[in-house]
Amino acid sequence: MTFGKLIILLGALIILIGIIYEFTSFFSIFKNNPLDFKFNIGNTNIYIPLGTCFIISIFLTILMKLF
């Protein structure tokens, strides 16, 4: 598999995950994570997804150790 085909395949996979994320409740753990900080100051909304980053990091670490 060439590098170009790999990049296209990864892009399609990211789009597919985005569609699944938007239309299903499978990823609901990422939507209301208690470690994600949300600040509302006037008309400004600040969202810091710290807990989501931890979960993704742990998942990718386990995945890399397996393969």
Secondary structure, DSSP 4 states (H G I P E B T S, - for coil): --HHHHHHHHHHHHHHHHHHHHH-STTHHHHS-TTSEEEEETTEEEEE-HHHHHHHHHHHHHHHHH-
